[in-house]
Amino acid sequence: APRPAVAQSGLQIQASPRISRAAFTQILSRAGSPAAPHGDELYAIIVGYGLDPAVALAFFQHESQFCTVGRCARAELRNWGMLRRPIRASRGAGSGEGFARYASFQDGLRDWCELMLGYIGRGMETVEEAIPRYAPQSDGNVPTAYISALRRQVAAWSGA
């Protein structure tokens, strides 16, 4: 089926990588992210799900500055997208401060990727379509600001 025209102007979540593996790991390292030592494997997980590593990284940055600040860092959540509960219960390692805790960044990322694939499967193929559901205004978020931040960051990283 042809994709709706509106998706053309949106930032596709499922896309070819807009940044290289080296750039991805360098961004995590420069930020001092505790996920940085696993950069190569994290990049491969994202690509394995068919998702764009630049978009995934922009979510990670927006949610927790790559797990260097806030609840993610303080409670050692290893939670890529600051999910409230695990997508796959077997991946969860308890919770902290109202969010899911994971034993590894790999598990946290796999859950985030599967959540995104679920959105895509329900027709939310772009950041613009997914964010109002992912980070709703009712939860204290500002979806338009979140979308703008992700679009700006992905464009900067991909040299657009």
C-alpha positions in Angstrom: 0.0 0.0 0.0 1.3 3.5 -0.8 2.4 5.5 2.3 0.3 8.6 3.1 1.7 11.8 1.8 2.0 13.2 5.3 4.6 10.7 6.2 6.9 12.1 3.6 7.3 15.3 5.6 7.8 13.3 8.9 10.9 11.8 10.4 10.6 8.1 9.8 11.5 5.9 12.7 12.1 2.8 10.5 14.7 3.9 8.1 18.3 3.3 6.8 20.9 4.5 9.3 21.4 8.3 9.1 24.6 8.1 11.1 27.4 5.6 11.1 28.3 3.2 13.9 31.4 5.2 14.6 29.5 8.5 15.0 26.9 6.7 17.2 29.5 5.4 19.6 31.4 8.7 19.5 28.3 10.6 20.5 27.7 8.3 23.5 31.4 8.5 24.5 31.6 12.3 24.3 28.5 12.5 26.5 30.0 10.3 29.1 27.1 7.9 28.8 27.3 4.7 30.8 26.0 3.0 27.6 29.1 4.1 25.6 31.1 0.9 26.2 28.3 -1.0 24.5 27.9 1.4 21.6 28.8 -1.1 18.8 26.3 -3.7 20.1 23.6 -1.1 20.7 23.9 0.2 17.2 23.7 -3.3 15.8 20.5 -4.0 17.9 18.8 -0.9 16.5 19.8 -1.7 12.9 18.7 -5.3 13.5 15.2 -4.0 14.2 15.3 -2.0 11.0 15.2 1.3 13.0 17.3 4.4 12.4 20.1 4.7 15.0 20.0 8.5 14.8 16.3 8.6 15.8 16.9 6.0 18.6 19.8 8.0 19.9 17.8 11.3 19.8 15.1 9.6 22.0 17.8 8.4 24.4 19.3 11.9 24.5 15.9 13.6 25.0 14.8 11.3 27.7 17.9 11.2 29.9 20.9 12.8 28.2 22.1 9.3 27.4 21.4 8.1 31.0 23.8 10.7 32.5 21.2 12.7 34.4 17.9 12.3 36.3 16.2 9.1 37.3 18.0 7.0 34.6 21.4 7.9 36.1 20.4 8.1 39.7 18.5 4.8 39.9 20.8 3.1 37.3 17.7 2.2 35.2 19.6 1.4 31.9 16.2 2.5 30.4 16.7 3.7 26.8 13.4 5.5 26.5 12.4 5.9 30.1 9.6 3.4 29.8 7.3 3.0 32.8 7.2 -0.8 32.5 9.0 -3.4 30.4 7.5 -4.3 27.0 8.7 -7.9 27.6 8.4 -8.7 31.3 11.4 -11.1 31.2 13.7 -8.2 30.4 12.6 -6.1 33.4 14.9 -6.0 36.5 12.5 -4.3 38.9 11.8 -0.6 38.8 13.1 2.7 40.1 11.4 6.0 40.7 8.3 4.9 38.7 10.2 3.6 35.6 11.4 0.2 34.5 14.9 -0.9 35.4 16.9 -3.2 33.1 19.9 -5.4 33.9 21.6 -4.1 30.7 21.3 -1.2 28.2 20.9 -3.9 25.6 17.7 -5.2 27.2 16.4 -1.6 27.7 17.1 -0.8 24.1 15.4 -4.0 22.8 12.3 -3.1 24.7 12.3 0.5 23.3 12.8 -0.9 19.7 9.9 -3.4 20.2 7.7 -0.5 21.5 8.6 1.5 18.3 7.8 -1.5 16.1 4.4 -1.8 17.8 3.7 1.9 17.0 4.8 1.4 13.4 2.5 -1.6 13.2 -0.4 0.6 14.3 0.4 3.2 11.6 2.6 5.6 13.7 5.6 5.5 11.4 7.0 8.9 12.1 8.3 10.7 15.1 5.4 13.2 14.5 2.9 10.4 14.7 4.4 8.5 17.6 5.4 11.2 20.1 1.9 12.3 21.1 1.3 8.6 22.1 4.8 8.0 23.5 5.1 11.3 25.5 1.5 12.5 25.9 0.6 16.0 27.1 -1.4 14.3 29.8 1.8 13.0 31.3 3.3 16.5 31.5 5.1 16.4 28.2 5.0 19.0 25.4 4.8 16.8 22.3 5.5 19.6 19.8 8.7 20.6 21.6 9.8 16.9 21.9 9.2 16.4 18.1 11.2 19.6 17.3 14.1 18.6 19.5 14.3 15.1 17.9 14.1 16.6 14.4 16.8 19.2 15.1 19.2 16.6 16.7 18.8 14.0 13.9 19.3 16.7 11.3 22.5 17.9 13.1 23.9 14.4 13.4 23.1 13.4 9.9 24.6 16.7 8.5 21.2 17.8 7.0 
